Amino acid sequence: MKRTVILSSLLLIAAACGTAVPTAQQVPDNLKPGDTEVILGSVGARGVQIYECRVKGGDSQATEWVFVAPEADLFVHGKVVGKHYAGPHWESADGSKVAGVAKARADAPHDGTIPWLLLATKSVGPVGSFAKVTSIQRLNTEGGAAPDAAQCTAASVGQRARVSYTADYVMFGGK
């Protein structure tokens, strides 16, 4: 047990130093967690956002790209420390994981980039480095936006697109 706590603490300390995150002034107000939360650490993510071409609103000729799931590795100082996948879930290499629900969003500063988010989370795994995470900010996103609408046609319904993205996930927990 002591070893798990020590390893978890080291992971979070390393995470806090591993990824540059925007200053409080750069993060939109609606993406700031509650006053009762503090930063536990941050991880960088590199992977894909998965979209599927689907029929829109029952009209077989109207189509749209629909977000399906993320699929990414989580890094600290270039070392994989976990993964991010459908749910959405963030899972540490120690097995601890959280599930999230979007609370707020803000447009990313760059075109073609997925929005920044604030997500409420809850632990859905064993005790470990992610178990005490209560909120996650997705910041510094690059890429990941849905493909061009013209690429989703009636002939391509059911096809999936995997769009590369990177992001920083800042993890918060209770004081």
N, C-alpha and C positions, 0 to 999 in steps of 0.2 A: 504494500500500500504506500509506504513512504517513497519507494522508488518511483511509483506512478505519479505521485504528487510532485516530486522533484522534477521528473521529466516534463510533466505538464507545465510547471512553472517556468522551466527553461525554455520550452517552446514558445510560451507567451511572451517572455522577455525578449527572445530572439525575434519574434514576430513584430514586437513593438519597435525594434530597431531595423527591421528588414525592409520595409517598404515606405517610401516617402509618401505622406498623405497631405492633402491640402490643409492649410491652416483653418482655424475656425471661421475666419472672415471669408474664406473662399467657398465654404460649404453653404449652400442655400439654407435659410432658416428652417424651412419645412423638412429638411433632412437631418436636423439635429435631434439626437435622442433626448429623453427626459433628463431633468436635473439630477435624478437619482442614479444615473448611469455614468460610468467612467470607461475609458478605453482600456481594454484588456490586451489588445495587440492588433496586428494587421498582417494580412497575407496577400501576395500578388496572385493573380489567376491568369492562366493562359489556356485557351481552348476554343470551343465553338459554341455558337448559339444555333440550335437546330430549328428549322422552319419547314412546314409542309404546305404545299399548294392545295387548297381546298375550295369547294363550291361555296359561294357566298350567298347566304340568305335564301337557299332553295332555288335560286335561278341558275340552272346548269351552265349558262353562258357567263355568269358573273363569278369571278374567282378572286382569291386573295391569299397572301402568305400568312399563315397562322403559326405563332410561336409554339414549339413543342416542348423543348427542354434545353438546359445548358449541359455542357459536358466539358469540364476543365480540371486541370491539375492546379493545386494550390502550392505556392512556393514561399520560402523564406531564404534569402541569400542564395538563390539558385537551387536549393534542395527541395524536392517534393515533400510536403508535410501533410498532404491530404488531397481531397477531391471535392468537386462541386458537381451536382447532378440533379436530375428531375426531382421535383417535390415543391420547391427547391430545397435541397439538402446541402450542407457543408459537413464533410466527415474528415476528422483528423486521422492521421496514421495510427493513433492509439485506439481507434474505434469509437471514440466519442463523436456525437453528431447532433446537429440541430436542424430543425425544419423551419422555414421562414414564410411569412406572409407580408406582401408589400403594404406599407402604411402610407408612403408618400413617394413622389417622383419629381425629378427636375430634368429638363432637357440637358443633354451633354453639350459642352462648348463647341464640339466639332460635328459637322454633318456626317451622316453615315455611321453614327455611333449610337449604341444603345444608351438609354437614359441612366442617370444616377438615381439611386433608390435608397430609401430607408425601409428596412424590413424588421418586423417583430419576429423573434424566434423563441423556440422552446426546445429543450433537450429531448431527444428521442433515442438516446443511446446510453451506453455505460458512462460512468464517471471518467473524466479525462479532460484534456485541454480545452475542448469546446463546450463542455457540459454547463458552464456558468454563463454562457453567452445569451443575452436577452435581446439584443438588437444588432443589426449589421447594416453598415452603410456600404453601398457599391459606388465607388468613386473612380475618377481618372480612367474612364472607359475609353477604349479605342476599338473601332470596328463593331461587328456583331449585329448591325441593323439588318432587317429583312431585305432580301434581294429586290431588285427592281420589279415593280408590279407587272411590267410587260413580259417578264419571264415566267409568269404564272398564268397559264391559259387553260381552256377547257381540255386541251390535249395533254396537258401536263399535270392534271389533278392527281394527287397521290404521290407526286415526286417530292423528295426532301432535299433541302439545301443546308449545308453545314458552313456557317459563316464564321471565320476566325475573329476572335476578340481577346482583349486583355482588360483587366480591371484590378483595382485594389479593393479588398474587402476589409473594412475596419470593424472590429468586433468590440462590443460593449457589454458590460455586466453591471450588476448592482454595486453600489458603494459599500 
